[in-house]
Amino acid sequence: MLLTAALRTHLRHNSDMSATREVDHKPVVKFFTPDASATWLFTELAPDQDTLFGLCDLGHGEPEIGYASLAEIQALRGPLRLLVERDRSFRVTKPLSAYAADARRHGRIVA
């Protein structure tokens, strides 16, 4: 399970806050492909319970802030057919904009 009930609640809360004002949230969750180079840092979950917002890095050297589908991420398989995982050891140290700035400098998410 990529998102626990507690993570969903936190992501939804951030989304509700962003609906009324611009907020630079800290990432709530980090996903990655164990057998490829894709990494995601998400801060928000839309009311549809599928659309996530955050920093997306598909491993092509061009990380970008945007939207992604939880269903599509859950369906992804890497070259060894491994599923996307949640990084349970991820510790947030800064807001999403700082991770994005670092990712642009390095060509990948550096967490």
C-alpha positions in Angstrom: 0.0 0.0 0.0 1.6 3.3 -1.1 -0.7 5.5 1.0 -1.9 4.8 4.5 -5.0 6.5 5.8 -2.9 8.9 7.8 -0.8 9.9 4.7 -4.0 10.4 2.7 -5.4 12.7 5.4 -2.2 14.8 5.5 -2.1 15.1 1.7 -5.8 16.0 1.5 -5.3 18.6 4.3 -2.5 20.2 2.3 -4.7 20.2 -0.8 -7.5 21.9 1.1 -5.1 24.6 2.4 -3.7 25.2 -1.1 -7.2 25.8 -2.4 -7.6 28.9 -0.4 -4.0 30.3 -0.6 -0.6 29.5 -2.1 1.5 27.4 0.3 4.9 25.8 -0.2 4.3 22.6 1.7 6.9 20.1 2.8 6.6 16.8 1.0 4.5 14.2 2.8 5.6 11.1 1.0 8.4 9.9 -1.3 7.8 7.1 -3.8 10.5 5.4 -5.9 11.1 2.6 -8.3 13.5 0.1 -6.7 14.7 -1.1 -10.1 14.7 2.2 -12.1 15.5 5.9 -11.6 12.0 7.3 -11.0 11.3 9.3 -7.8 8.3 11.3 -6.6 7.9 13.7 -3.7 4.2 14.5 -3.1 2.6 17.3 -1.0 -1.1 17.1 -1.9 -3.9 14.8 -2.9 -6.9 16.1 -4.8 -10.5 15.4 -3.7 -10.7 12.7 -6.5 -8.3 10.6 -4.3 -6.1 9.9 -7.4 -4.5 13.2 -8.4 -1.3 13.9 -6.5 0.8 17.1 -6.7 4.5 17.3 -6.2 8.0 16.9 -7.6 8.2 14.2 -10.3 11.5 12.7 -11.6 11.1 9.9 -14.1 14.9 9.5 -14.4 15.5 11.5 -17.6 17.4 14.4 -16.0 14.4 16.7 -16.1 12.6 16.7 -12.7 9.5 18.9 -12.6 6.7 20.0 -10.4 3.3 18.8 -11.5 0.5 16.3 -11.2 0.5 12.5 -11.3 -2.1 9.8 -11.0 -1.9 7.5 -8.0 -3.5 4.7 -10.0 -0.9 5.0 -12.7 2.0 5.0 -10.3 0.6 1.9 -8.5 0.4 0.2 -11.9 4.0 1.0 -12.9 6.6 -1.8 -13.1 10.3 -1.3 -13.5 12.6 -3.3 -15.8 12.6 -6.2 -13.2 8.8 -5.9 -12.9 9.1 -4.5 -9.4 6.3 -2.2 -8.1 6.8 1.4 -7.0 7.5 1.6 -3.2 7.1 4.2 -0.5 10.3 5.3 1.1 9.6 4.7 4.8 12.9 6.2 5.9 12.4 9.5 4.1 12.7 12.4 6.4 11.6 15.8 5.2 14.1 18.7 5.8 12.7 21.5 3.6 9.7 22.7 1.5 8.9 21.3 -1.9 10.4 24.4 -3.7 13.8 23.7 -2.1 13.7 20.1 -3.2 12.8 21.3 -6.7 15.6 23.8 -6.8 18.1 21.1 -5.8 16.6 18.7 -8.3 17.0 21.2 -11.2 20.7 21.8 -10.2 21.5 18.0 -10.0 19.2 16.7 -12.8 17.4 14.4 -10.3 15.7 14.5 -6.9 18.3 14.6 -4.1 16.6 13.8 -0.8 
